[in-house]
Amino acid sequence: MITLDHIKQLDRKVHKAIDEINTLRAENKMLLEDLDKYQLRIEELEIMINAFKEDQSEIETGIIEALNQLDILEDTIAVTSTDTEQVQQNNNNDPELTSEKAESDSSNTGQPEGSAEEEKIPTPEEPAEEGESELDIF
C-alpha cells in the first residue's frame, strides 16, 4: 500500500531531478555561449593566419627577388673583373698600348715626355738595376 511517506519521498526525488535538470540546462546554455565565442575566435584566428600566410608569401617573393638581384650583381662584378684583367693583360702584352699609356700619363701630369722626374718601371724584359735583381736574404 502507498503511504504518505512514499509520496513525500517521491516528491523529493522529483524536485531533486527537476533542480538537477535546471542546473544542467544552465550549464549547457553557458557551454553553448562559450562555444559560440570560441567559434568566433577561431574564425578571427583563421583570418589572421591567412593574412600571415599572404605576408609570408610576399616576404619570400621579396627575398627571392633580392637574391636574384644579388646573383646578377655578382655575375656583373665577376664579368667586369674578368674584363679588367683581360684588358690589363692585353696592355702588358702590347708595347704600343704601354707607350701610349705612358704618353697619356705624362700629358696628364703636365710634365714633358722623358723628364728626369719620370719613374722608370722595369718590365719583365728589362733587367732590374744593380742590387735589385736578387734579394739578399742571408
Phi and psi in degrees as GROMACS dihedral restraints (atoms count N, CA, C in turn):
[ dihedral_restraints ]
;  ai    aj    ak    al  type     phi  dphi    fc
    3     4     5     6     1   -92.4    20    10
    4     5     6     7     1   129.2    20    10
    6     7     8     9     1  -110.6    20    10
    7     8     9    10     1   172.6    20    10
    9    10    11    12     1   -64.4    20    10
   10    11    12    13     1   -33.8    20    10
   12    13    14    15     1   -64.6    20    10
   13    14    15    16     1   -38.5    20    10
   15    16    17    18     1   -63.8    20    10
   16    17    18    19     1   -40.2    20    10
   18    19    20    21     1   -68.3    20    10
   19    20    21    22     1   -41.7    20    10
   21    22    23    24     1   -64.0    20    10
   22    23    24    25     1   -41.5    20    10
   24    25    26    27     1   -63.6    20    10
   25    26    27    28     1   -42.8    20    10
   27    28    29    30     1   -63.3    20    10
   28    29    30    31     1   -41.3    20    10
   30    31    32    33     1   -62.8    20    10
   31    32    33    34     1   -42.5    20    10
   33    34    35    36     1   -62.8    20    10
   34    35    36    37     1   -41.9    20    10
   36    37    38    39     1   -66.1    20    10
   37    38    39    40     1   -38.7    20    10
   39    40    41    42     1   -65.4    20    10
   40    41    42    43     1   -44.9    20    10
   42    43    44    45     1   -63.4    20    10
   43    44    45    46     1   -39.9    20    10
   45    46    47    48     1   -63.5    20    10
   46    47    48    49     1   -41.2    20    10
   48    49    50    51     1   -65.7    20    10
   49    50    51    52     1   -41.2    20    10
   51    52    53    54     1   -63.9    20    10
   52    53    54    55     1   -43.5    20    10
   54    55    56    57     1   -61.5    20    10
   55    56    57    58     1   -42.6    20    10
   57    58    59    60     1   -63.8    20    10
   58    59    60    61     1   -41.0    20    10
   60    61    62    63     1   -63.7    20    10
   61    62    63    64     1   -43.1    20    10
   63    64    65    66     1   -63.7    20    10
   64    65    66    67     1   -41.1    20    10
   66    67    68    69     1   -62.8    20    10
   67    68    69    70     1   -44.2    20    10
   69    70    71    72     1   -66.4    20    10
   70    71    72    73     1   -36.4    20    10
   72    73    74    75     1   -64.8    20    10
   73    74    75    76     1   -42.7    20    10
   75    76    77    78     1   -63.7    20    10
   76    77    78    79     1   -44.2    20    10
   78    79    80    81     1   -62.9    20    10
   79    80    81    82     1   -41.3    20    10
   81    82    83    84     1   -62.4    20    10
   82    83    84    85     1   -41.3    20    10
   84    85    86    87     1   -62.8    20    10
   85    86    87    88     1   -43.8    20    10
   87    88    89    90     1   -63.5    20    10
   88    89    90    91     1   -40.2    20    10
   90    91    92    93     1   -65.9    20    10
   91    92    93    94     1   -38.6    20    10
   93    94    95    96     1   -66.6    20    10
   94    95    96    97     1   -38.5    20    10
   96    97    98    99     1   -64.2    20    10
   97    98    99   100     1   -43.7    20    10
   99   100   101   102     1   -61.4    20    10
  100   101   102   103     1   -41.0    20    10
  102   103   104   105     1   -61.1    20    10
  103   104   105   106     1   -42.4    20    10
  105   106   107   108     1   -61.8    20    10
  106   107   108   109     1   -42.9    20    10
  108   109   110   111     1   -61.7    20    10
  109   110   111   112     1   -44.2    20    10
  111   112   113   114     1   -66.7    20    10
  112   113   114   115     1   -36.8    20    10
  114   115   116   117     1   -66.1    20    10
  115   116   117   118     1   -40.7    20    10
  117   118   119   120     1   -62.7    20    10
  118   119   120   121     1   -42.3    20    10
  120   121   122   123     1   -64.6    20    10
  121   122   123   124     1   -39.0    20    10
  123   124   125   126     1   -62.0    20    10
  124   125   126   127     1   -42.5    20    10
  126   127   128   129     1   -62.9    20    10
  127   128   129   130     1   -42.0    20    10
  129   130   131   132     1   -62.0    20    10
  130   131   132   133     1   -43.8    20    10
  132   133   134   135     1   -65.4    20    10
  133   134   135   136     1   -37.5    20    10
  135   136   137   138     1   -63.8    20    10
  136   137   138   139     1   -38.0    20    10
  138   139   140   141     1   -64.4    20    10
  139   140   141   142     1   -43.1    20    10
  141   142   143   144     1   -64.0    20    10
  142   143   144   145     1   -41.0    20    10
  144   145   146   147     1   -60.8    20    10
  145   146   147   148     1   -44.8    20    10
  147   148   149   150     1   -62.8    20    10
  148   149   150   151     1   -39.2    20    10
  150   151   152   153     1   -64.5    20    10
  151   152   153   154     1   -42.0    20    10
  153   154   155   156     1   -64.6    20    10
  154   155   156   157     1   -38.7    20    10
  156   157   158   159     1   -63.3    20    10
  157   158   159   160     1   -42.0    20    10
  159   160   161   162     1   -63.9    20    10
  160   161   162   163     1   -44.6    20    10
  162   163   164   165     1   -61.8    20    10
  163   164   165   166     1   -43.0    20    10
  165   166   167   168     1   -62.2    20    10
  166   167   168   169     1   -40.2    20    10
  168   169   170   171     1   -62.6    20    10
  169   170   171   172     1   -42.7    20    10
  171   172   173   174     1   -64.8    20    10
  172   173   174   175     1   -40.6    20    10
  174   175   176   177     1   -63.7    20    10
  175   176   177   178     1   -45.3    20    10
  177   178   179   180     1   -60.7    20    10
  178   179   180   181     1   -41.8    20    10
  180   181   182   183     1   -62.5    20    10
  181   182   183   184     1   -43.4    20    10
  183   184   185   186     1   -62.9    20    10
  184   185   186   187     1   -41.1    20    10
  186   187   188   189     1   -65.5    20    10
  187   188   189   190     1   -42.8    20    10
  189   190   191   192     1   -63.2    20    10
  190   191   192   193     1   -41.8    20    10
  192   193   194   195     1   -63.1    20    10
  193   194   195   196     1   -42.8    20    10
  195   196   197   198     1   -63.2    20    10
  196   197   198   199     1   -41.7    20    10
  198   199   200   201     1   -64.5    20    10
  199   200   201   202     1   -40.1    20    10
  201   202   203   204     1   -62.8    20    10
  202   203   204   205     1   -41.5    20    10
  204   205   206   207     1   -64.5    20    10
  205   206   207   208     1   -38.6    20    10
  207   208   209   210     1   -64.5    20    10
  208   209   210   211     1   -40.3    20    10
  210   211   212   213     1   -60.6    20    10
  211   212   213   214     1   -44.0    20    10
  213   214   215   216     1   -62.9    20    10
  214   215   216   217     1   -43.2    20    10
  216   217   218   219     1   -63.2    20    10
  217   218   219   220     1   -43.6    20    10
  219   220   221   222     1   -62.2    20    10
  220   221   222   223     1   -42.0    20    10
  222   223   224   225     1   -62.3    20    10
  223   224   225   226     1   -42.4    20    10
  225   226   227   228     1   -63.3    20    10
  226   227   228   229     1   -43.0    20    10
  228   229   230   231     1   -64.5    20    10
  229   230   231   232     1   -42.3    20    10
  231   232   233   234     1   -63.1    20    10
  232   233   234   235     1   -43.1    20    10
  234   235   236   237     1   -65.9    20    10
  235   236   237   238     1   -43.1    20    10
  237   238   239   240     1   -63.0    20    10
  238   239   240   241     1   -43.8    20    10
  240   241   242   243     1   -68.9    20    10
  241   242   243   244     1   -34.4    20    10
  243   244   245   246     1   -66.4    20    10
  244   245   246   247     1   -43.1    20    10
  246   247   248   249     1   -62.8    20    10
  247   248   249   250     1   -42.0    20    10
  249   250   251   252     1   -62.6    20    10
  250   251   252   253     1   -43.5    20    10
  252   253   254   255     1   -62.8    20    10
  253   254   255   256     1   -40.7    20    10
  255   256   257   258     1   -65.2    20    10
  256   257   258   259     1   -40.7    20    10
  258   259   260   261     1   -64.3    20    10
  259   260   261   262     1   -42.1    20    10
  261   262   263   264     1   -64.1    20    10
  262   263   264   265     1   -40.9    20    10
  264   265   266   267     1   -64.6    20    10
  265   266   267   268     1   -42.6    20    10
  267   268   269   270     1   -63.3    20    10
  268   269   270   271     1   -40.5    20    10
  270   271   272   273     1   -64.6    20    10
  271   272   273   274     1   -39.8    20    10
  273   274   275   276     1   -69.4    20    10
  274   275   276   277     1   -30.7    20    10
  276   277   278   279     1   -86.2    20    10
  277   278   279   280     1   -18.7    20    10
  279   280   281   282     1  -107.1    20    10
  280   281   282   283     1   105.2    20    10
  282   283   284   285     1   -64.0    20    10
  283   284   285   286     1   -28.2    20    10
  285   286   287   288     1   -65.0    20    10
  286   287   288   289     1   -42.5    20    10
  288   289   290   291     1   -66.4    20    10
  289   290   291   292     1   -35.3    20    10
  291   292   293   294     1   -64.8    20    10
  292   293   294   295     1   -43.8    20    10
  294   295   296   297     1   -69.1    20    10
  295   296   297   298     1   -37.0    20    10
  297   298   299   300     1   -63.7    20    10
  298   299   300   301     1   -39.1    20    10
  300   301   302   303     1   -65.8    20    10
  301   302   303   304     1   -41.4    20    10
  303   304   305   306     1   -62.1    20    10
  304   305   306   307     1   -40.7    20    10
  306   307   308   309     1   -64.8    20    10
  307   308   309   310     1   -42.9    20    10
  309   310   311   312     1   -69.4    20    10
  310   311   312   313     1   -33.4    20    10
  312   313   314   315     1   -66.1    20    10
  313   314   315   316     1   -42.3    20    10
  315   316   317   318     1   -70.2    20    10
  316   317   318   319     1   -32.9    20    10
  318   319   320   321     1   -72.7    20    10
  319   320   321   322     1   -30.0    20    10
  321   322   323   324     1   -72.9    20    10
  322   323   324   325     1   -30.7    20    10
  324   325   326   327     1   -84.1    20    10
  325   326   327   328     1   -13.1    20    10
  327   328   329   330     1    83.7    20    10
  328   329   330   331     1     5.5    20    10
  330   331   332   333     1   -95.0    20    10
  331   332   333   334     1   146.7    20    10
  333   334   335   336     1   -70.1    20    10
  334   335   336   337     1   156.4    20    10
  336   337   338   339     1   -62.1    20    10
  337   338   339   340     1   140.8    20    10
  339   340   341   342     1    71.3    20    10
  340   341   342   343     1    22.0    20    10
  342   343   344   345     1   -69.5    20    10
  343   344   345   346     1   162.3    20    10
  345   346   347   348     1   -70.7    20    10
  346   347   348   349     1   -24.0    20    10
  348   349   350   351     1   -79.1    20    10
  349   350   351   352     1   -11.2    20    10
  351   352   353   354     1   -67.9    20    10
  352   353   354   355     1   130.5    20    10
  354   355   356   357     1   -78.6    20    10
  355   356   357   358     1   144.9    20    10
  357   358   359   360     1   -96.7    20    10
  358   359   360   361     1   119.2    20    10
  360   361   362   363     1  -104.0    20    10
  361   362   363   364     1   115.9    20    10
  363   364   365   366     1   -70.0    20    10
  364   365   366   367     1   139.1    20    10
  366   367   368   369     1   -99.1    20    10
  367   368   369   370     1   165.3    20    10
  369   370   371   372     1   -59.5    20    10
  370   371   372   373     1   -27.2    20    10
  372   373   374   375     1   -76.8    20    10
  373   374   375   376     1   -28.5    20    10
  375   376   377   378     1   -88.7    20    10
  376   377   378   379     1   138.5    20    10
  378   379   380   381     1   -73.9    20    10
  379   380   381   382     1   148.5    20    10
  381   382   383   384     1   -73.9    20    10
  382   383   384   385     1   162.7    20    10
  384   385   386   387     1   -64.8    20    10
  385   386   387   388     1   163.0    20    10
  387   388   389   390     1   -58.3    20    10
  388   389   390   391     1   141.0    20    10
  390   391   392   393     1    87.4    20    10
  391   392   393   394     1   -17.6    20    10
  393   394   395   396     1  -100.1    20    10
  394   395   396   397     1   -11.7    20    10
  396   397   398   399     1   -72.7    20    10
  397   398   399   400     1   -32.0    20    10
  399   400   401   402     1  -129.4    20    10
  400   401   402   403     1   147.4    20    10
  402   403   404   405     1   -89.7    20    10
  403   404   405   406     1   134.6    20    10
  405   406   407   408     1   -92.7    20    10
  406   407   408   409     1    97.7    20    10
  408   409   410   411     1   -98.9    20    10
  409   410   411   412     1    -7.6    20    10
